[in-house]
């Protein structure tokens, strides 16, 4: 696999806070030190408010979450303070580890079905299975939809549609430029997915079954006194998007490490957990945090930041800091340290961490038990990854023989 960018090492060598040119124009500051990063992520003076972004950034989408005004109070990743705490209280019970553990068998069944279909197709065609588009993104998408009670049967359709819905919700129809835009410049039809999301909401209101959407509905009622169908649809759309996009990126890297033989055949559950932790450190799907802005003039580590200063935390750089990890640029399956910023820190710590961990371990379990002969179809060193802006790193393809 190609090397990770050396820019992270250069940032770290330049200091704990480094001024850079932002992709959307103007200055920005990157935090490279682990301890300082955790301070910044917990500091209420650094906020997600897109209104503080430089005026020149309007219409530029590179990690800047700009929900339409009426939806912003429902956007977990775009509000701070008490508004954010209320949304955490609504969402957190749905991601309770005990509740998630009850879904393990169903999650395993989804992984088994997808991998079996890919293995059968590969056997018929005589060609390797392609695990990025065929599994890494479809698996977490189908899982989050199953947990929410959204009856998705076509993950490719759902993945395209939810990307468009997210673009429209965050930036309005005028923003365009989303991955889901078709070549003719129009917007793909999202009505099928919207109908499924609404079906999940109506089912939750009737209490037909105990799904995440039902939990969200109950908690939203408790916090807001009432919640509309549109508001619930928006909340679960955000969870569907967040629940598959970055997880899919990570699962691609994790699969590559498993299929290249780095996980011992006799690895027990603890060894598998350490393996996943090392993959999370070494392959963070989001190399940098989303943008934060200084709500007032702030001085950190001797650097004065003006009000509105855009700030990123270098997740990949802190994860590969030699002060915290021996031989940080090498993947060590049994690394004892679990220090990493892959899921962030502070109030915005990723609420879906436990689900991502469960999906990772379950996927490995299914792969090892049902497809013990699975291996890469190309040398590991030939695998290539790409980076979309500052926010997402993903393998471009992952051909494998499953049987």
C-alpha positions as CSV (number, residue, x, y, z in Angstrom):
1,X,0.0,0.0,0.0
2,X,1.3,3.4,-0.9
3,X,2.7,5.5,2.0
4,X,0.7,8.0,3.9
5,X,1.4,11.7,3.2
6,X,4.5,13.0,4.8
7,X,2.7,16.3,5.4
8,X,1.7,15.1,8.8
9,X,5.3,14.7,9.9
10,X,6.1,18.1,8.4
11,X,3.2,19.7,10.4
12,X,4.4,18.1,13.6
13,X,8.0,19.3,13.1
14,X,6.7,22.8,12.5
15,X,5.1,23.0,15.9
16,X,2.0,22.2,17.9
17,X,-0.1,24.9,16.0
18,X,0.7,25.5,12.4
19,X,-0.7,28.2,10.1
20,X,-1.6,26.9,6.6
21,X,-3.5,28.0,3.6
22,X,-7.0,26.7,3.7
23,X,-8.4,24.8,0.7
24,X,-11.2,27.3,0.5
25,X,-8.8,30.2,0.7
26,X,-7.3,32.3,3.5
27,X,-5.4,31.2,6.6
28,X,-6.2,28.3,8.8
29,X,-4.5,26.6,11.7
30,X,-3.7,22.9,12.2
31,X,-3.2,21.5,15.7
32,X,-0.6,18.7,15.6
33,X,0.1,17.9,19.3
34,X,-2.1,15.2,21.0
35,X,-2.5,16.9,24.3
36,X,-3.2,20.3,22.8
37,X,-5.7,18.7,20.3
38,X,-7.7,17.2,23.2
39,X,-7.7,20.6,24.9
40,X,-9.0,22.3,21.8
41,X,-11.7,19.7,21.1
42,X,-13.0,20.2,24.7
43,X,-12.6,24.0,24.7
44,X,-16.1,25.7,24.3
45,X,-14.3,28.7,22.6
46,X,-13.8,26.5,19.5
47,X,-17.2,25.9,17.9
48,X,-18.8,24.3,14.8
49,X,-20.8,27.4,13.9
50,X,-20.5,27.7,10.1
51,X,-21.6,31.4,10.3
52,X,-18.1,32.1,11.7
53,X,-16.4,30.7,8.6
54,X,-14.7,33.3,6.3
55,X,-17.2,34.8,3.8
56,X,-15.1,33.4,0.9
57,X,-15.9,29.9,2.0
58,X,-19.6,30.2,1.2
59,X,-20.6,27.5,-1.2
60,X,-17.3,25.6,-0.7
61,X,-17.8,22.2,0.9
62,X,-14.6,20.7,2.4
63,X,-15.6,19.6,5.8
64,X,-17.8,22.7,6.4
65,X,-21.2,21.6,7.7
66,X,-23.7,24.3,6.8
67,X,-27.3,23.0,7.5
68,X,-30.2,25.1,6.3
69,X,-31.3,27.2,9.3
70,X,-34.4,25.3,10.2
71,X,-32.5,22.0,10.3
72,X,-29.4,23.1,12.1
73,X,-30.8,22.5,15.6
74,X,-31.2,18.9,14.6
75,X,-27.7,18.4,13.3
76,X,-25.6,16.7,15.9
77,X,-22.2,17.5,14.3
78,X,-23.0,21.2,13.7
79,X,-24.2,22.6,17.0
80,X,-22.4,23.2,20.3
81,X,-23.2,23.8,24.0
82,X,-26.7,23.0,25.4
83,X,-28.1,22.4,21.9
84,X,-25.5,19.7,21.3
85,X,-26.0,18.2,24.7
86,X,-29.8,17.9,24.0
87,X,-29.1,16.1,20.7
88,X,-26.6,13.8,22.5
89,X,-29.3,12.9,25.0
90,X,-31.6,12.0,22.1
91,X,-29.1,10.0,20.2
92,X,-26.9,8.3,22.8
93,X,-29.5,5.7,24.1
94,X,-29.8,4.3,20.6
95,X,-26.0,3.6,20.6
96,X,-25.9,2.0,24.1
97,X,-23.3,-0.8,23.9
98,X,-25.7,-3.3,25.6
99,X,-28.4,-2.5,23.0
100,X,-26.0,-2.8,20.1
101,X,-24.8,-6.1,21.4
102,X,-28.3,-7.5,20.9
103,X,-27.9,-6.9,17.2
104,X,-24.7,-8.9,16.8
105,X,-26.3,-11.9,15.1
106,X,-28.2,-9.8,12.7
107,X,-25.1,-7.8,11.8
108,X,-23.2,-11.0,11.3
109,X,-26.0,-12.3,9.0
110,X,-25.7,-9.1,6.8
111,X,-21.9,-9.6,6.5
112,X,-22.4,-13.3,5.7
113,X,-25.0,-12.6,3.0
114,X,-22.9,-9.9,1.3
115,X,-19.7,-11.9,1.3
116,X,-21.4,-15.1,0.2
117,X,-23.0,-13.2,-2.8
118,X,-19.6,-11.8,-3.7
119,X,-17.9,-15.2,-3.4
120,X,-20.6,-16.8,-5.6
121,X,-20.3,-14.1,-8.2
122,X,-16.5,-14.5,-8.1
123,X,-16.8,-18.3,-8.6
124,X,-19.1,-17.8,-11.6
125,X,-17.0,-15.1,-13.3
126,X,-13.5,-16.5,-12.4
127,X,-12.6,-12.9,-11.3
128,X,-11.7,-11.7,-7.8
129,X,-14.4,-10.1,-5.7
130,X,-14.2,-6.3,-5.4
131,X,-14.6,-5.6,-1.7
132,X,-14.7,-1.8,-1.6
133,X,-17.9,-1.0,-3.6
134,X,-19.2,-4.5,-3.1
135,X,-18.8,-4.8,0.6
136,X,-17.0,-2.1,2.6
137,X,-19.7,0.5,2.0
138,X,-22.7,-1.7,1.6
139,X,-22.2,-3.6,4.8
140,X,-22.3,-0.6,7.3
141,X,-25.1,1.0,5.2
142,X,-27.3,-2.1,5.5
143,X,-26.4,-2.4,9.2
144,X,-27.4,1.2,10.1
145,X,-30.6,0.9,8.0
146,X,-31.5,-2.4,9.7
147,X,-30.9,-0.9,13.2
148,X,-33.0,2.2,12.3
149,X,-35.8,0.1,10.7
150,X,-35.3,1.5,7.2
151,X,-36.1,-1.4,4.9
152,X,-33.4,-0.9,2.3
153,X,-32.9,-3.7,-0.2
154,X,-30.8,-1.8,-2.8
155,X,-27.7,-0.4,-1.0
156,X,-26.3,1.2,-4.2
157,X,-29.5,3.2,-4.6
158,X,-29.6,4.1,-0.9
159,X,-26.0,5.2,-0.8
160,X,-26.4,7.5,-3.8
161,X,-29.7,8.9,-2.5
162,X,-28.6,9.5,1.1
163,X,-25.5,11.4,-0.2
164,X,-27.8,13.7,-2.2
165,X,-30.1,14.2,0.8
166,X,-27.2,15.1,3.0
167,X,-25.9,17.6,0.5
168,X,-29.4,19.2,0.2
169,X,-29.8,19.3,4.0
170,X,-26.4,20.7,4.8
171,X,-26.0,23.3,2.0
172,X,-29.4,23.6,0.3
173,X,-30.1,22.6,-3.3
174,X,-27.9,25.5,-4.6
175,X,-24.7,23.9,-3.2
176,X,-24.6,21.1,-5.7
177,X,-21.3,19.3,-6.2
178,X,-22.2,16.3,-4.2
179,X,-21.1,12.8,-5.0
180,X,-24.6,11.9,-6.0
181,X,-25.0,14.6,-8.7
182,X,-25.5,13.0,-12.1
183,X,-23.4,13.9,-15.1
184,X,-26.2,15.9,-16.7
185,X,-26.1,18.3,-13.8
186,X,-29.4,17.2,-12.3
187,X,-30.1,15.6,-8.9
188,X,-30.8,11.9,-8.7
189,X,-34.3,10.8,-7.6
190,X,-34.3,10.4,-3.8
191,X,-38.0,9.7,-3.5
192,X,-37.6,5.9,-3.0
193,X,-35.2,6.4,-0.1
194,X,-37.4,9.2,1.4
195,X,-40.4,6.8,1.3
196,X,-38.4,4.2,3.2
197,X,-37.2,6.7,5.8
198,X,-40.8,7.9,6.3
199,X,-41.9,4.3,6.6
200,X,-39.4,3.8,9.4
201,X,-40.6,7.0,11.1
202,X,-44.3,5.9,10.9
203,X,-43.4,2.4,12.2
204,X,-41.6,4.1,15.1
205,X,-44.6,6.2,16.0
206,X,-46.8,3.1,16.0
207,X,-44.2,1.3,18.1
208,X,-44.3,-1.7,15.7
209,X,-40.8,-2.8,16.7
210,X,-37.9,-1.6,18.9
211,X,-35.6,0.2,16.5
212,X,-33.1,3.0,16.8
213,X,-35.7,5.3,15.2
214,X,-38.2,4.4,17.9
215,X,-35.6,5.3,20.6
216,X,-34.9,8.6,18.8
217,X,-38.6,9.3,18.6
218,X,-39.1,8.7,22.3
219,X,-36.1,10.8,23.3
220,X,-36.9,13.6,20.9
221,X,-40.4,13.7,22.3
222,X,-38.9,14.0,25.8
223,X,-36.5,16.8,24.8
224,X,-38.7,18.8,22.4
225,X,-42.2,17.9,23.6
226,X,-43.1,17.2,20.0
227,X,-41.2,16.1,16.8
228,X,-42.4,16.2,13.2
229,X,-42.0,13.4,10.7
230,X,-39.7,15.7,8.7
231,X,-37.5,16.3,11.7
232,X,-37.2,12.6,12.4
233,X,-36.5,11.8,8.8
234,X,-33.7,14.4,8.9
235,X,-32.2,12.9,12.0
236,X,-32.1,9.4,10.7
237,X,-30.8,10.6,7.3
238,X,-27.8,12.0,9.1
239,X,-27.3,8.7,11.0
240,X,-27.5,6.7,7.8
241,X,-25.0,9.0,6.1
242,X,-22.6,9.1,9.1
243,X,-23.2,5.4,9.8
244,X,-21.8,4.2,6.5
245,X,-19.5,6.7,4.9
246,X,-16.5,6.9,7.2
247,X,-17.1,3.4,8.5
248,X,-17.0,2.1,4.9
249,X,-13.7,3.9,4.4
250,X,-12.2,2.3,7.5
251,X,-13.5,-1.2,6.8
252,X,-11.7,-1.2,3.4
253,X,-8.4,-0.6,5.1
254,X,-9.2,-3.1,7.9
255,X,-10.1,-5.8,5.3
256,X,-6.8,-5.1,3.5
257,X,-4.8,-5.7,6.7
258,X,-6.8,-8.9,7.5
259,X,-6.5,-10.3,3.9
260,X,-2.8,-9.7,3.7
261,X,-2.4,-12.2,6.6
262,X,-1.5,-9.8,9.5
263,X,-4.1,-11.3,11.8
264,X,-3.0,-14.6,13.2
265,X,-5.2,-17.6,12.4
266,X,-5.6,-18.5,16.1
267,X,-6.1,-14.9,17.3
268,X,-8.6,-14.8,20.2
269,X,-11.2,-12.0,20.8
270,X,-8.7,-9.8,22.7
271,X,-6.2,-10.1,19.8
272,X,-8.9,-9.2,17.3
273,X,-9.8,-6.2,19.4
274,X,-6.1,-5.1,19.5
275,X,-5.9,-5.6,15.7
276,X,-8.9,-3.4,15.2
277,X,-7.5,-0.7,17.5
278,X,-4.2,-0.7,15.6
279,X,-6.1,-0.3,12.3
280,X,-8.1,2.6,13.8
281,X,-4.8,4.3,14.8
282,X,-3.0,3.6,11.5
283,X,-5.9,4.0,9.1
284,X,-8.2,6.8,10.4
285,X,-10.8,7.3,7.7
286,X,-11.0,11.0,8.5
287,X,-7.4,12.3,8.6
288,X,-8.5,15.7,10.0
289,X,-11.4,16.8,12.2
290,X,-14.2,18.8,10.7
291,X,-13.7,22.6,10.9
292,X,-14.0,24.4,14.1
293,X,-13.8,28.2,14.5
294,X,-12.6,30.5,17.3
295,X,-15.7,32.1,18.8
296,X,-13.4,34.8,20.3
297,X,-9.8,35.7,20.1
298,X,-7.8,32.8,21.6
299,X,-4.2,32.1,22.3
300,X,-3.1,28.5,22.3
301,X,0.5,27.3,22.7
302,X,1.6,30.9,22.3
303,X,-0.2,31.4,19.0
304,X,-2.9,34.1,18.8
305,X,-5.9,33.1,16.8
306,X,-8.3,35.8,15.8
307,X,-12.1,35.5,16.2
308,X,-13.4,33.2,13.4
309,X,-10.0,31.5,12.9
310,X,-10.6,28.1,11.2
311,X,-9.0,25.3,13.1
312,X,-8.4,21.6,12.2
313,X,-7.0,18.9,14.4
314,X,-4.5,16.6,12.6
315,X,-5.9,13.2,13.5
316,X,-3.6,11.1,11.4
317,X,-0.6,13.1,12.5
318,X,-1.3,12.7,16.2
319,X,-2.1,9.0,15.7
320,X,1.4,8.6,14.2
321,X,3.3,10.7,16.7
322,X,6.5,8.9,17.7
323,X,6.3,10.4,21.2
324,X,3.3,8.2,21.9
325,X,3.9,5.2,19.7
326,X,7.1,3.2,18.9
327,X,7.7,2.8,15.2
328,X,4.5,4.8,14.5
329,X,4.5,4.4,10.7
330,X,4.4,0.6,10.9
331,X,1.3,-1.5,11.4
332,X,1.8,-3.6,14.5
333,X,-1.2,-5.9,15.2
334,X,-0.3,-6.4,18.9
335,X,0.6,-2.8,19.7
336,X,-0.3,-2.3,23.4
337,X,-1.1,1.5,23.1
338,X,-4.6,2.5,22.3
339,X,-3.9,6.2,22.2
340,X,-5.6,7.6,19.1
341,X,-7.9,10.5,18.0
342,X,-9.7,8.5,15.3
343,X,-13.1,9.2,16.9
344,X,-12.2,12.7,18.1
345,X,-12.4,13.8,21.7
346,X,-14.4,16.1,23.9
347,X,-18.2,16.8,23.6
348,X,-18.2,15.8,19.9
349,X,-16.6,12.4,20.4
350,X,-18.1,10.2,17.8
351,X,-21.3,8.7,19.1
352,X,-21.1,5.8,16.7
353,X,-17.7,4.4,17.9
354,X,-19.2,1.4,19.6
355,X,-21.2,0.4,16.5
356,X,-18.1,0.8,14.2
357,X,-16.1,-1.4,16.6
358,X,-18.9,-4.0,16.7
359,X,-19.1,-4.0,12.9
360,X,-15.4,-4.4,12.6
361,X,-15.1,-7.3,14.9
362,X,-18.2,-9.0,13.5
363,X,-16.9,-8.7,10.0
364,X,-13.6,-10.2,10.9
365,X,-15.4,-13.1,12.7
366,X,-17.5,-13.9,9.7
367,X,-14.6,-13.7,7.3
368,X,-12.5,-16.0,9.4
369,X,-15.2,-18.6,10.1
370,X,-17.0,-18.7,6.7
371,X,-14.1,-17.7,4.3
372,X,-10.9,-19.0,6.0
373,X,-9.1,-19.1,2.6
374,X,-9.8,-15.4,1.8
375,X,-6.8,-13.5,0.6
376,X,-5.8,-10.5,-1.5
377,X,-5.8,-11.0,-5.3
378,X,-3.0,-8.4,-5.7
379,X,0.1,-7.7,-3.6
380,X,-0.5,-5.5,-0.6
381,X,2.0,-3.0,-1.9
382,X,-0.1,-2.4,-5.1
383,X,-3.2,-1.3,-3.2
384,X,-3.9,2.4,-3.8
385,X,-5.9,4.9,-1.8
386,X,-7.3,8.4,-2.5
387,X,-8.2,11.4,-0.4
388,X,-11.2,13.6,-1.0
389,X,-10.3,17.0,0.2
390,X,-9.1,17.1,3.8
391,X,-11.8,14.8,5.2
392,X,-11.9,11.3,3.8
393,X,-9.2,8.7,2.9
394,X,-10.3,5.5,1.2
395,X,-8.9,2.6,-0.8
396,X,-9.8,2.9,-4.5
397,X,-10.3,-0.9,-4.9
398,X,-9.7,-4.1,-3.0
399,X,-9.7,-7.3,-5.2
400,X,-9.8,-10.5,-3.2
401,X,-10.3,-14.2,-3.6
402,X,-12.8,-15.3,-0.9
403,X,-12.6,-19.0,-1.5
